[in-house]
């Protein structure tokens, strides 16, 4: 089976062309609060998309190339700028989750100022912003101090922090304490495994309990089947996100959809 373009198929010369104004936009996937039988959307996650045919039809390829060439911070900032541009038509009662690599927070000392400027330009309050930081991305010990300092500055500005892909590498859970997150986003693979394996259901419950103990709300990603919502409810997770609930959409299309969804609707899906 053809797996499509790979990072090795491209070189650094492609990156400036792909990151020109107008080549990157954002789609938004809602995050729903699990609140009895009705699940209202409370936030959206911004997901980078290309606007032209070519390699950036696959965001994974673009970020793989950027990692190989040491340009993750540049691409992160370009995607965040595109997200703010696209998010202006979102409802103001939805918070905005933006993905950022730990390397960007470690190496870009002016990142908090950049984020504040982009938010102000877009008319989006920083108190609506949550930064999703990859949990399993490697951070050198010498960079931890800069990471911590950047997160503290962002918190002081009113920005919240989410740790993404929790459960992908359970042995790294101790590093969660470094981030002092407001949210833990569980890796979608953990949900798929929890459908079949008791040990993974136990891990799902344990992470949710760990989150509550540290004052972080848990968001379960990868909701693709009605049984996944039963797992969310059993673990007492706070929020859920996934293609069964709503796929990533352009902002204007997302705003045309109905707001809250019910468990009855999901049972019929």
C-alpha positions in Angstrom: 0.0 0.0 0.0 1.4 3.4 -0.9 2.0 5.5 2.2 2.3 8.8 0.3 5.1 11.3 0.5 7.7 10.8 3.2 10.1 13.4 4.8 13.1 12.0 2.9 11.4 12.9 -0.4 11.8 16.6 0.2 14.6 18.9 1.2 15.1 22.2 3.1 14.6 24.2 -0.1 11.0 23.2 -0.2 10.2 24.7 3.3 10.3 28.4 2.4 7.9 27.7 -0.5 5.5 25.8 1.7 5.5 28.5 4.4 4.7 31.5 2.1 1.6 33.5 3.2 -1.5 31.7 2.0 0.0 28.2 1.9 -1.0 27.2 5.4 -4.5 27.5 7.0 -6.2 25.8 9.9 -9.2 23.6 10.5 -10.7 23.2 13.9 -11.9 20.2 15.8 -14.3 20.7 18.7 -13.6 19.5 22.3 -16.8 18.6 24.1 -17.4 18.7 27.9 -18.8 15.4 29.2 -21.8 16.7 31.1 -24.5 14.1 31.6 -26.5 13.3 28.5 -25.6 16.6 26.8 -22.1 17.4 25.6 -21.5 21.1 24.8 -18.5 22.2 22.8 -16.2 24.3 25.0 -13.0 24.6 22.9 -11.5 23.8 19.5 -8.1 22.4 18.6 -6.4 24.1 15.6 -5.0 21.7 13.1 -2.7 22.9 10.3 -3.8 22.3 6.7 -2.3 23.2 3.4 -4.2 25.4 0.9 -2.3 24.2 -2.2 -1.8 20.8 -3.8 1.5 19.1 -2.9 3.4 17.8 0.1 1.7 19.9 2.7 -1.5 18.0 2.0 0.0 15.8 4.7 0.9 18.0 7.8 2.8 15.0 9.2 5.2 15.2 6.2 5.7 18.9 6.6 6.6 18.6 10.3 8.8 15.6 9.7 10.8 17.7 7.2 11.0 20.6 9.6 12.3 18.3 12.4 15.0 16.9 10.1 16.1 20.4 9.1 15.9 22.0 12.6 13.1 24.4 11.5 10.3 23.2 13.9 10.1 26.6 15.6 9.7 28.4 12.3 6.9 26.1 11.2 5.2 26.2 14.6 5.0 30.0 14.5 3.7 30.0 11.0 1.0 27.5 11.8 0.0 29.5 14.9 -0.2 32.7 12.9 -2.4 30.9 10.4 -4.6 29.5 13.2 -5.2 33.0 14.6 -6.1 34.3 11.1 -8.6 31.5 10.6 -10.0 31.6 14.1 -11.4 35.1 13.9 -14.8 33.8 12.7 -15.1 31.3 15.6 -17.6 31.9 18.4 -16.0 33.9 21.2 -17.3 31.4 23.8 -14.9 28.7 22.4 -11.4 28.4 23.7 -8.6 27.9 21.2 -6.1 25.0 21.6 -2.8 25.6 19.7 -0.1 22.9 19.2 3.5 23.8 20.0 6.6 21.7 20.1 8.7 21.9 23.4 11.7 22.9 21.2 9.9 26.1 20.2 9.4 27.0 23.9 13.0 26.1 24.7 14.7 28.0 21.9 12.4 30.9 21.2 12.7 33.2 24.2 10.5 35.7 22.4 7.7 33.2 21.9 5.4 34.6 24.6 5.6 38.1 23.0 5.0 36.6 19.6 1.9 34.8 20.9 0.6 37.9 22.6 1.1 40.0 19.5 -0.7 37.5 17.2 -3.6 37.2 19.7 -4.0 41.0 19.9 -3.9 41.4 16.1 -6.7 38.8 15.8 -8.8 40.2 18.6 -8.6 36.9 20.6 -8.0 37.2 24.3 -5.0 35.3 25.7 -7.3 33.8 28.4 -9.0 31.8 25.6 -5.7 30.3 24.5 -4.4 26.9 25.6 -1.0 25.6 24.3 -0.8 21.9 23.6 2.7 20.7 24.3 3.8 17.3 23.1 4.5 15.1 26.1 6.7 12.6 24.4 9.0 15.0 22.5 12.5 14.9 23.9 13.8 17.9 25.8 17.4 18.0 26.9 18.0 18.6 30.6 19.8 21.8 29.8 16.7 23.1 28.0 14.2 22.3 30.8 14.9 25.6 32.6 14.1 27.6 29.5 11.0 25.5 28.9 9.8 26.1 32.5 10.6 29.8 32.3 8.6 30.2 29.0 5.6 28.3 30.5 5.7 30.6 33.6 5.6 33.7 31.4 2.7 32.3 29.4 0.8 31.4 32.5 1.3 35.0 33.8 -0.3 36.2 30.6 -3.4 34.1 31.2 -2.5 31.3 28.7 -3.3 27.7 29.8 -1.2 24.7 29.1 -2.2 21.2 28.0 0.1 18.2 27.7 -0.7 16.3 24.5 -0.5 12.5 23.8 -0.4 11.5 27.4 -0.3 7.7 27.6 1.7 7.2 24.4 4.8 6.6 26.5 3.6 5.9 30.1 7.1 5.7 31.5 7.5 9.5 30.7 4.6 10.4 32.9 6.9 11.9 35.6 7.8 14.6 33.1 4.2 15.9 33.3 5.1 17.6 36.6 7.5 19.9 34.7 4.6 21.3 32.7 2.2 21.9 35.6 -0.6 21.6 33.0 -4.2 22.7 33.2 -5.2 19.8 30.9 -4.0 16.3 30.0 -4.9 15.1 26.5 -4.9 11.3 26.3 -3.3 9.7 23.3 -5.9 8.3 20.9 -4.0 5.0 20.8 -4.7 4.5 24.5 -8.4 4.7 23.9 -8.2 2.1 21.1 -6.3 -0.3 23.3 -8.7 0.3 26.2 -11.5 -1.1 24.1 -9.9 -4.5 24.2 -7.4 -4.7 27.1 -8.2 -4.5 30.8 -4.7 -3.1 31.6 -5.2 -0.2 29.2 -8.6 0.6 30.8 -6.8 0.6 34.1 -4.2 3.0 32.8 -6.9 5.2 31.4 -8.6 5.4 34.8 -5.2 5.9 36.5 -4.3 8.9 34.3 -7.7 10.5 34.9 -7.2 10.1 38.7 -3.7 11.4 38.4 -5.0 14.4 36.5 -7.6 15.2 39.2 -5.0 14.9 41.9 -2.7 17.4 40.2 -5.6 19.8 39.4 -5.7 19.1 35.6 -8.7 18.2 33.6 -8.5 15.2 31.3 -9.4 15.4 27.6 -9.8 12.0 25.9 -8.9 12.1 22.2 -9.7 9.5 19.5 -13.4 9.1 20.1 -14.4 7.0 17.1 -17.1 4.6 18.4 -20.0 4.9 20.9 -18.2 2.5 23.2 -15.4 5.0 23.5 -17.8 7.4 25.2 -18.6 4.7 27.7 -14.9 4.4 28.5 -14.8 8.2 29.0 -17.7 8.2 31.3 -16.4 5.2 33.3 -13.1 7.0 33.8 -14.8 10.2 34.8 -12.9 12.2 32.2 -13.8 15.8 31.8 -13.9 16.2 28.0 -13.8 14.3 24.8 -12.7 14.9 21.2 -12.8 12.7 18.0 -14.0 12.2 14.5 -17.2 10.5 15.7 -18.2 13.7 17.6 -17.0 16.1 14.8 -14.1 16.0 12.3 -11.8 19.0 11.8 -13.5 21.7 9.7 -12.9 25.2 8.5 -14.1 27.7 11.0 -17.1 28.9 8.9 -18.3 25.3 8.4 -17.9 24.5 12.0 -20.0 27.5 13.0 -22.8 26.2 10.8 -23.1 22.9 12.7 -25.3 22.5 15.7 -23.6 23.2 19.0 -24.2 20.6 21.7 -24.5 16.9 21.0 -26.3 14.2 23.0 -25.4 10.7 23.9 -28.5 9.6 22.2 -27.2 11.0 18.9 -23.9 9.2 19.4 -25.6 5.9 20.2 -27.3 6.1 16.8 -24.0 7.0 15.0 
